[in-house]
Amino acid sequence: MPHPILTSLSQRKVRRRIGLAAAIAVAGAVIAPVAAHGAQAQPTAVQQRSDFNGDGYEDLAVAASQATVGGKARAGYVAVVYGSANGLDLAHRQVVSQNSAGVPGTAEADDYYGDSLSAGDLDGDGYADLVVGAPGEDVGEIRDPGTLAVLWGGSNGLSGGTGVATGEDVHDLDVRTAVGDFDGDGHLDLATPDRVLAGPFSRTTGAAGVTALKLDASYVTDDLAAGDVDHDGVTDLVALIHDPSDSDTHDPDAFNRRAVHLRGTADGLGAPATLKNPDGTVMRGGESVGIGDVDKDGYGDVVIGRTNDGWGEVPDVDPQLIGGQIGVVYGSAAGPDTSRTTTITQDTPGVPGAAEFSDSFGGDIAVADVNGDGYADVAAGSGGEDLGDVFAAGQVNVLRGSAAGLTGTGATSFSQNSADVPGTAEQNDYFGSGTALVDTDRDGRAELFAGAVSENQGDGAVWAFPSTGAGPTATGSLSFGAGTLGTDPADANLGGEFAR
């Protein structure tokens, strides 16, 4: 039997990723000035980081897009916890909502502010900025057209914001975003599934220019990732898309899921090229994607999480899809090289657990070096994982990069039942439904962060795992939620979205 709540969660995340709308809002009240949050290290022309206050330490940005703000249900907010020499500093934090001073808009019911988050220094002032989407934001008389806003970094952290994109009709703007230098001019740009906003950005006028992004208009976008796949110094874009014409959401093949690569050039992103297997058939797409150099050859590798396994309701599912899988397409001078691929499941030797329907292994991919060896590693949630007889308690998995690429060797997993991890695994927590890898202590090793959107019956919470020369460890791990942030906990879904 499928996990009914996980099925709903998966559909909600896909719904979010096709961009119902993004609001010019940040929810919550400012608790303290912010420090810097680091985006995942990628082989791109311009280093993407989330150091919002310029102190050299990356900061963690996480959303609670269904939180109540000012009495408005599902208005949503974004929380930033700043990095330090000792890692994440819970005493140095900030909560931003559309009710915060200088932030465009007003917190309203069903804005879902923070439904997408991206980080990077968009105005070139040395401080990372945060891009926030709100899919339920109304604009004038138009219901839910969606908006995107940039919250600006500075020496005191995030302050103020500028709206940079607005939909023109109901559910018009797809708010899934990725930050990269897509034309190699030294300025970071912002890509959505239907447009590229060119940098540098201005705090008064927004993007320097806008160009259309020509993905297949009949498809919707599940995720985007930016990285230099062909090692030419210009950021490329990879999108996961699917055909929504078939209403059977359980069938992993029904939507014709695919991955497309758009090469970055001096003239901007090129035409989307569908990834195909060596025999010419379309390579299976997925629901989450990241880019990083897992084999340390200088090329960014495309890591795809494929969580849709039919949830036990679809006959004749590919056995390799049961429980979910992670697929890697290695980079080359010509882009993604589909003759060099790796597929990993929970049945792969060295990977903890066993492949079972509805595990959602491969959910919410994050890519960065967790142990300082120069190889990018992969964090992937498994939010539907049953722990004993605890239904959909969830876990997060870390797979190691190597000269041989991504393998099961040295793989680890963490759950709330792991020794030294705060909390207790409970039914429908969905621990690992969100993941991030961020180097908050500037030691060259990204720490692991996991969200559990349904912790405490939907309130949500975040866990932090320190990294060592051997990778993330439960020793010294910590968690935080609404009590730490000073926010309304009820049904907030904290931890469902981290900045990339």
C-alpha positions as CSV (number, residue, x, y, z in Angstrom):
1,M,0.0,0.0,0.0
2,P,1.3,3.5,-0.7
3,H,1.8,6.0,2.1
4,P,-1.3,8.2,1.6
5,I,0.3,11.2,3.4
6,L,3.5,10.8,1.5
7,T,1.7,10.5,-1.7
8,S,0.0,13.8,-0.9
9,L,3.3,15.3,0.1
10,S,5.0,14.2,-3.1
11,Q,2.2,15.6,-5.2
12,R,2.3,18.9,-3.3
13,K,6.1,19.2,-3.9
14,V,5.6,18.5,-7.6
15,R,2.8,21.0,-7.6
16,R,5.1,23.5,-6.0
17,R,7.8,22.8,-8.4
18,I,5.6,23.5,-11.4
19,G,5.3,27.0,-10.0
20,L,1.8,27.8,-9.0
21,A,3.1,31.2,-8.0
22,A,5.8,33.1,-6.0
23,A,5.1,36.0,-3.7
24,I,7.1,39.1,-2.9
25,A,7.0,38.1,0.7
26,V,9.0,36.9,3.7
27,A,7.1,35.6,6.7
28,G,7.9,36.2,10.4
29,A,9.5,38.8,12.5
30,V,13.1,39.8,12.6
31,I,14.6,38.2,15.7
32,A,18.3,39.1,15.1
33,P,20.6,40.4,12.3
34,V,21.6,37.6,10.0
35,A,24.9,36.0,9.2
36,A,25.9,34.3,5.9
37,H,24.4,31.2,4.4
38,G,26.4,29.1,1.9
39,A,24.9,27.6,-1.2
40,Q,26.1,24.3,-2.4
41,A,29.6,24.6,-4.0
42,Q,29.3,24.0,-7.7
43,P,31.9,24.2,-10.5
44,T,30.5,27.5,-11.9
45,A,32.1,30.6,-13.3
46,V,30.8,32.7,-10.3
47,Q,30.9,31.0,-7.0
48,Q,27.4,30.6,-5.6
49,R,27.3,31.1,-1.8
50,S,24.8,32.0,0.8
51,D,26.9,34.2,3.1
52,F,24.2,36.9,3.6
53,N,26.3,39.1,5.9
54,G,29.7,38.7,4.3
55,D,31.5,37.3,7.4
56,G,32.9,34.4,5.4
57,Y,30.6,31.8,6.9
58,E,27.8,30.3,4.9
59,D,24.3,30.5,6.5
60,L,21.3,28.2,6.4
61,A,18.1,29.5,4.9
62,V,15.0,27.3,5.4
63,A,11.3,28.0,4.8
64,A,8.1,27.2,6.5
65,S,5.8,28.0,3.6
66,Q,2.6,26.9,5.3
67,A,3.2,28.8,8.5
68,T,0.6,31.1,10.0
69,V,1.9,34.7,10.0
70,G,-0.1,37.6,11.6
71,G,-3.1,35.3,11.9
72,K,-3.0,34.4,8.2
73,A,-2.9,30.6,7.6
74,R,-0.3,29.4,5.1
75,A,1.1,32.8,4.6
76,G,4.7,31.4,5.1
77,Y,8.0,32.7,6.3
78,V,11.8,32.2,5.7
79,A,14.2,31.6,8.6
80,V,18.0,32.2,8.4
81,V,20.4,30.8,11.0
82,Y,23.9,32.2,10.6
83,G,27.1,30.3,10.4
84,S,30.2,30.9,12.7
85,A,33.5,29.4,13.5
86,N,31.6,26.8,15.6
87,G,29.1,26.1,12.9
88,L,25.4,26.9,13.0
89,D,24.7,29.6,15.6
90,L,21.1,29.3,16.8
91,A,21.4,32.5,18.8
92,H,22.1,34.4,15.6
93,R,19.0,34.0,13.5
94,Q,16.4,35.9,11.5
95,V,12.8,35.3,10.5
96,V,11.5,37.2,7.5
97,S,7.9,37.4,6.2
98,Q,5.9,39.7,4.1
99,N,5.1,41.5,7.3
100,S,8.8,42.3,7.9
101,A,9.9,45.9,7.4
102,G,11.1,46.7,3.8
103,V,9.8,43.4,2.3
104,P,7.3,43.9,-0.5
105,G,3.8,42.7,0.0
106,T,1.7,41.7,3.0
107,A,1.3,38.3,4.6
108,E,-2.0,36.9,3.4
109,A,-3.7,33.5,3.7
110,D,-2.4,30.9,1.2
111,D,0.6,32.9,-0.1
112,Y,3.0,30.0,0.6
113,Y,5.8,32.4,0.9
114,G,9.1,30.5,0.8
115,D,7.8,27.7,-1.4
116,S,11.1,28.1,-3.4
117,L,14.5,29.5,-2.2
118,S,17.7,30.3,-4.1
119,A,20.8,32.1,-2.9
120,G,23.6,34.1,-4.6
121,D,25.1,37.5,-4.8
122,L,22.8,38.9,-7.5
123,D,23.8,42.6,-7.2
124,G,27.6,41.9,-7.0
125,D,28.1,43.8,-3.7
126,G,29.9,40.9,-1.9
127,Y,26.9,39.8,0.1
128,A,24.7,36.8,-0.9
129,D,21.0,37.6,-1.5
130,L,18.0,35.3,-1.2
131,V,15.4,34.7,-3.9
132,V,12.0,33.8,-2.4
133,G,9.0,32.5,-4.3
134,A,5.4,32.7,-3.2
135,P,3.1,30.6,-5.4
136,G,-0.2,31.7,-3.8
137,E,0.5,35.5,-3.8
138,D,-2.4,37.5,-5.3
139,V,-1.5,40.6,-7.4
140,G,-4.3,43.2,-7.7
141,E,-7.4,41.4,-8.8
142,I,-5.5,38.4,-10.1
143,R,-5.6,35.3,-7.9
144,D,-2.4,33.4,-7.4
145,P,-0.4,34.6,-10.4
146,G,2.8,34.2,-8.4
147,T,5.8,36.5,-7.7
148,L,9.5,36.3,-7.0
149,A,11.4,38.7,-4.8
150,V,15.0,39.2,-3.9
151,L,15.9,39.8,-0.2
152,W,19.2,41.8,-0.1
153,G,22.2,40.8,1.9
154,G,24.4,43.2,3.8
155,S,26.7,43.5,6.8
156,N,23.8,43.0,9.2
157,G,22.3,40.2,7.1
158,L,19.1,40.3,5.0
159,S,17.1,43.5,4.9
160,G,14.5,44.8,2.5
161,G,13.5,43.3,-0.8
162,T,12.7,43.9,-4.4
163,G,10.1,42.2,-6.5
164,V,11.7,40.8,-9.7
165,A,9.0,38.8,-11.4
166,T,5.2,38.6,-11.4
167,G,2.8,36.3,-13.1
168,E,0.1,37.8,-15.3
169,D,-2.6,35.3,-14.9
170,V,-3.8,32.6,-12.5
171,H,-0.9,30.3,-11.6
172,D,1.1,31.9,-14.4
173,L,4.6,32.3,-12.9
174,D,6.6,29.1,-12.3
175,V,8.6,30.0,-9.2
176,R,11.2,27.2,-9.2
177,T,14.6,29.0,-9.6
178,A,18.3,28.4,-10.1
179,V,21.2,30.9,-9.8
180,G,24.2,30.9,-12.1
181,D,26.3,32.9,-14.6
182,F,24.5,31.6,-17.7
183,D,26.2,34.0,-20.1
184,G,29.7,34.1,-18.6
185,D,29.8,37.8,-18.1
186,G,30.8,37.6,-14.4
187,H,27.3,38.5,-13.1
188,L,24.9,36.0,-11.6
189,D,21.6,35.4,-13.4
190,L,18.3,33.9,-12.2
191,A,16.6,31.2,-14.2
192,T,13.0,30.1,-13.8
193,P,11.3,27.5,-16.1
194,D,10.1,30.2,-18.5
195,R,12.6,33.0,-18.3
196,V,16.1,34.1,-17.4
197,L,16.6,37.3,-15.4
198,A,20.0,38.7,-16.2
199,G,22.4,40.2,-13.7
200,P,23.6,42.4,-12.3
201,F,20.4,43.1,-10.3
202,S,19.5,46.5,-8.9
203,R,17.7,47.1,-5.6
204,T,15.4,49.5,-7.3
205,T,14.7,48.1,-10.8
206,G,15.5,44.4,-10.4
207,A,17.1,42.4,-13.2
208,A,19.2,44.1,-15.9
209,G,17.2,42.2,-18.5
210,V,14.8,39.3,-19.2
211,T,14.8,36.7,-21.9
212,A,12.4,33.8,-22.5
213,L,13.5,30.3,-21.7
214,K,12.1,27.9,-24.2
215,L,11.4,24.7,-22.4
216,D,8.6,22.6,-23.9
217,A,5.5,24.6,-23.3
218,S,3.4,21.4,-22.9
219,Y,5.6,20.2,-20.0
220,V,5.8,21.3,-16.5
221,T,9.0,21.6,-14.4
222,D,9.7,19.5,-11.3
223,D,13.2,20.9,-10.5
224,L,16.1,23.0,-11.8
225,A,19.8,22.9,-11.0
226,A,22.7,25.1,-12.1
227,G,26.3,24.0,-12.6
228,D,29.2,23.8,-15.1
229,V,28.6,20.4,-16.7
230,D,31.0,20.9,-19.6
231,H,33.8,22.8,-17.6
232,D,33.9,25.8,-20.0
233,G,33.5,28.4,-17.2
234,V,29.9,29.2,-18.0
235,T,27.0,27.9,-15.9
236,D,24.7,25.3,-17.5
237,L,21.1,24.5,-16.5
238,V,19.4,21.1,-16.1
239,A,15.7,20.9,-15.8
240,L,13.5,17.9,-14.9
241,I,10.1,18.1,-16.7
242,H,7.1,16.0,-17.3
243,D,4.0,15.8,-19.5
244,P,1.0,16.4,-17.2
245,S,-1.6,15.2,-19.7
246,D,-2.0,11.8,-18.0
247,S,-3.9,12.1,-14.8
248,D,-2.5,8.8,-13.2
249,T,0.0,10.4,-10.8
250,H,1.0,7.0,-9.4
251,D,2.5,5.7,-12.7
252,P,6.2,6.6,-13.0
253,D,6.0,6.3,-16.8
254,A,2.7,8.0,-17.4
255,F,4.1,11.5,-17.4
256,N,6.9,10.9,-19.8
257,R,9.4,12.3,-17.3
258,R,12.6,13.6,-18.8
259,A,15.7,15.7,-18.1
260,V,16.9,18.4,-20.4
261,H,20.3,20.2,-20.5
262,L,20.6,23.9,-21.5
263,R,24.2,24.8,-22.2
264,G,25.5,28.2,-21.0
265,T,27.2,30.3,-23.7
266,A,28.3,33.9,-24.2
267,D,24.8,34.5,-25.7
268,G,23.0,32.9,-22.7
269,L,21.4,29.5,-22.3
270,G,21.1,27.4,-25.4
271,A,18.2,25.3,-26.6
272,P,17.1,22.5,-24.2
273,A,18.5,19.1,-25.2
274,T,16.7,16.0,-23.9
275,L,19.0,13.5,-22.3
276,K,18.8,10.2,-24.2
277,N,20.2,6.8,-23.6
278,P,22.9,5.5,-25.9
279,D,20.2,3.5,-27.8
280,G,18.3,6.8,-28.5
281,T,15.5,6.3,-26.0
282,V,14.6,9.1,-23.6
283,M,16.5,8.8,-20.3
284,R,14.1,8.8,-17.3
285,G,13.9,12.1,-15.5
286,G,12.9,12.5,-11.9
287,E,11.7,14.8,-9.2
288,S,14.8,16.3,-7.7
289,V,18.2,17.3,-9.3
290,G,21.6,18.6,-8.2
291,I,24.9,19.2,-9.9
292,G,28.4,18.6,-8.5
293,D,31.7,17.0,-9.4
294,V,31.4,13.6,-7.7
295,D,34.4,12.1,-9.5
296,K,36.7,15.2,-9.3
297,D,37.4,15.3,-13.0
298,G,36.5,19.0,-13.3
299,Y,33.1,18.4,-14.9
300,G,29.8,18.9,-13.1
301,D,27.9,15.7,-12.8
302,V,24.0,15.6,-12.9
303,V,22.5,13.8,-10.0
304,I,18.8,12.9,-10.3
305,G,16.5,11.7,-7.6
306,R,13.7,9.4,-8.9
307,T,11.2,8.9,-6.1
308,N,8.0,8.0,-8.1
309,D,7.8,4.2,-7.9
310,G,4.1,3.8,-8.3
311,W,3.6,3.5,-4.5
312,G,2.6,-0.1,-5.0
313,E,-0.4,0.7,-7.0
314,V,1.0,0.3,-10.5
315,P,1.7,-3.2,-11.9
316,D,4.9,-4.1,-13.7
317,V,7.0,-1.2,-12.3
318,D,10.7,-1.3,-13.2
319,P,12.2,-3.2,-10.2
320,Q,15.1,-0.6,-10.1
321,L,12.5,2.1,-9.3
322,I,11.0,0.3,-6.3
323,G,11.6,2.5,-3.2
324,G,13.2,5.2,-5.4
325,Q,16.6,5.6,-7.0
326,I,19.4,8.1,-7.6
327,G,20.8,8.3,-11.1
328,V,24.1,10.1,-12.1
329,V,24.9,11.3,-15.6
330,Y,28.6,12.3,-15.6
331,G,29.8,15.6,-17.2
332,S,32.0,16.0,-20.2
333,A,33.2,18.6,-22.6
334,A,30.1,17.9,-24.7
335,G,27.8,18.2,-21.7
336,P,26.0,15.3,-19.9
337,D,27.5,12.0,-21.1
338,T,24.7,9.5,-21.1
339,S,27.1,6.7,-21.9
340,R,28.6,7.2,-18.4
341,T,25.9,6.8,-15.8
342,T,25.4,5.3,-12.4
343,T,22.2,4.1,-10.7
344,I,22.0,3.6,-6.9
345,T,19.1,2.2,-4.9
346,Q,18.8,1.0,-1.3
347,D,19.7,-2.5,-2.7
348,T,23.0,-1.2,-3.9
349,P,25.9,-2.8,-1.9
350,G,26.9,-0.5,1.0
351,V,23.7,1.6,1.0
352,P,21.8,1.3,4.3
353,G,18.3,-0.1,4.2
354,A,16.3,-2.1,1.6
355,A,14.3,-0.9,-1.3
356,E,10.6,-0.9,-0.5
357,F,7.6,0.8,-2.2
358,S,7.0,4.4,-1.1
359,D,10.4,4.9,0.6
360,S,11.1,8.0,-1.7
361,F,14.8,7.3,-1.7
362,G,16.3,10.1,-3.8
363,G,14.1,12.8,-2.5
364,D,15.4,16.4,-2.4
365,I,18.9,16.0,-3.7
366,A,21.8,18.1,-2.3
367,V,25.4,17.9,-3.7
368,A,28.6,19.2,-1.9
369,D,31.8,17.8,-0.4
370,V,31.0,16.6,3.1
371,N,34.5,15.4,4.2
372,G,37.0,17.7,2.4
373,D,38.4,15.2,0.0
374,G,37.6,17.2,-3.1
375,Y,34.9,14.8,-4.3
376,A,31.3,16.1,-4.2
377,D,29.0,13.9,-2.2
378,V,25.2,13.5,-2.3
379,A,22.6,13.9,0.4
380,A,19.2,12.5,-0.4
381,G,16.1,12.2,1.7
382,S,14.0,9.0,2.1
383,G,11.0,10.6,3.7
384,G,8.7,7.6,3.3
385,E,11.1,5.2,5.0
386,D,9.5,2.9,7.6
387,L,11.6,2.3,10.6
388,G,10.5,-1.0,12.0
389,D,6.8,-0.7,12.4
390,V,6.9,3.1,12.5
391,F,5.2,4.1,9.2
392,A,6.9,6.9,7.1
393,A,9.2,8.0,9.9
394,G,11.9,8.9,7.3
395,Q,15.6,9.1,7.1
396,V,18.3,11.0,5.2
397,N,21.1,9.3,3.3
398,V,24.6,10.4,2.3
399,L,26.4,8.8,-0.6
400,R,30.1,9.4,-1.3
401,G,31.8,10.6,-4.4
402,S,35.1,9.0,-5.5
403,A,37.4,8.5,-8.5
404,A,34.9,5.9,-9.6
405,G,32.0,8.3,-9.3
406,L,29.1,8.0,-6.9
407,T,29.0,4.6,-5.2
408,G,27.4,2.8,-2.2
409,T,30.8,2.5,-0.5
410,G,30.9,4.5,2.7
411,A,27.2,5.4,2.5
412,T,25.5,6.4,5.8
413,S,22.0,7.3,6.9
414,F,20.5,9.1,9.8
415,S,17.1,9.1,11.4
416,Q,15.5,10.1,14.7
417,N,16.2,6.6,15.9
418,S,20.0,7.0,15.3
419,A,22.1,7.3,18.4
420,D,22.8,10.9,19.5
421,V,20.1,12.3,17.1
422,P,17.6,14.5,18.9
423,G,14.0,13.3,19.0
424,T,12.2,10.0,18.4
425,A,11.0,8.6,15.1
426,E,7.2,8.8,14.8
427,Q,4.7,7.9,12.2
428,N,4.4,10.3,9.3
429,D,7.3,12.6,10.4
430,Y,8.8,12.4,6.9
431,F,12.3,13.1,8.3
432,G,14.5,13.8,5.3
433,S,11.7,15.4,3.2
434,G,14.1,18.3,2.8
435,T,17.9,18.2,2.7
436,A,20.8,20.7,2.4
437,L,24.6,20.6,2.5
438,V,26.1,23.9,3.8
439,D,29.6,24.7,5.1
440,T,28.6,26.9,8.0
441,D,31.9,26.8,9.9
442,R,34.2,27.3,6.8
443,D,36.3,24.2,7.4
444,G,35.9,22.9,3.8
445,R,33.4,20.3,4.8
446,A,29.6,20.8,4.2
447,E,27.4,20.0,7.1
448,L,24.2,17.9,6.6
449,F,20.8,19.4,7.3
450,A,17.6,17.5,7.2
451,G,14.0,18.7,7.4
452,A,11.0,16.8,8.7
453,V,7.9,18.7,7.4
454,S,5.4,16.6,9.4
455,E,7.2,16.5,12.7
456,N,4.7,17.1,15.5
457,Q,1.7,16.6,13.2
458,G,2.8,19.0,10.5
459,D,4.7,21.7,12.5
460,G,8.0,20.7,11.0
461,A,11.6,20.9,12.3
462,V,15.3,21.0,11.1
463,W,18.2,18.8,12.2
464,A,21.9,19.7,11.8
465,F,24.7,17.2,11.6
466,P,28.4,18.3,12.0
467,S,30.9,17.1,9.4
468,T,34.3,15.4,10.1
469,G,37.0,14.0,7.9
470,A,34.8,10.9,7.7
471,G,31.7,12.9,6.8
472,P,28.5,13.8,8.7
473,T,28.2,12.5,12.3
474,A,25.3,12.3,14.7
475,T,27.7,13.3,17.5
476,G,26.9,16.9,18.4
477,S,23.8,17.0,16.1
478,L,21.0,19.4,17.1
479,S,17.5,20.3,16.0
480,F,15.4,23.4,16.1
481,G,11.8,24.4,15.3
482,A,9.3,27.1,16.0
483,G,10.2,27.3,19.6
484,T,13.7,28.4,18.7
485,L,12.5,30.7,16.0
486,G,9.7,32.3,18.0
487,T,7.1,31.5,15.3
488,D,3.7,29.9,15.2
489,P,4.3,26.2,15.0
490,A,0.9,25.0,13.9
491,D,1.0,23.1,10.5
492,A,4.0,25.3,9.4
493,N,5.8,22.5,7.5
494,L,9.2,23.9,8.6
495,G,12.1,22.2,6.8
496,G,10.3,21.5,3.5
497,E,12.5,23.9,1.4
498,F,16.2,24.9,1.8
499,A,18.0,27.5,-0.2
500,R,20.3,26.2,-2.9
